[in-house]
Amino acid sequence: MKEEITSDQLLPDRKKAYDNWLNYFTSCVQETPFVPFTDFEGEDKNILSWRSKENYIEWWAQPPGIINQPYRDDCFYTRELTWLSEWCKPEIVIEIGTDKGMGTFLLDRLNPQAEIYTVDIADHAYMPGDQQVEIGFFSKLNQCQVYYVKEKPDICPNLIFVDGDHSETAVWEDSLWAWEHVNKLKRWAIVWHDARQDSEEFMGLLRSINKFSDHIGKSIYKFADSSTVWLTGEPE
């Protein structure tokens, strides 16, 4: 089952990475190139943050849970992807669900040592204002060193970010694939986005995560202020 914990309940090595997440995130973005995107005049603050590196860091460096602020809810995955990347130090990363490439960009910057694959069957992603952009728009804009693929490659990553189709069936299949392929000979982490209860839209995703947790006999963890959940392991 999904289990809510506090950061003080993390094991010491994980707690050290958690406590350092903001410094790690800031340095990873600050010390690497950033190509801004200024051709947007809508209200989406996530997209507006791409106007400059400073705007991006200021916006995405916030903790996940800010209540009742437009485009700023408990879906932010920055903190969890950051501390788990620092703790895991993956050699291979797979993101399931590229969309506009915001998560792809973050994973690229957090894991400069890693070979990164991002999977999406679509060719275009939705942009507010009834527009479409190429899949991976923001990561491609920033020339991230990422493999863009339409099918999950037959490799063994030690960091997997599940953020694709949120239907119950798709999340179940993606979770099983992650468990079968994650490299358990090294530190590893599987991370799921949007494990939230504020909309019927996400209930199938939650059911699949809980079913998967029962299936493998391991707890999946979250913090109270976040809808990003994770499962970690040490080398076997």
Helices and strands as residue ranges (DSSP letters): E 2-4, G 7-9, H 12-19, H 21-30, H 45-48, G 49-51, H 53-60, H 78-88, E 92-96, H 102-110, E 115-119, E 124-127, E 131-134, H 137-141, E 146-149, E 159-162, H 168-181, E 188-192, G 200-202, H 203-216, E 220-222, E 229-233
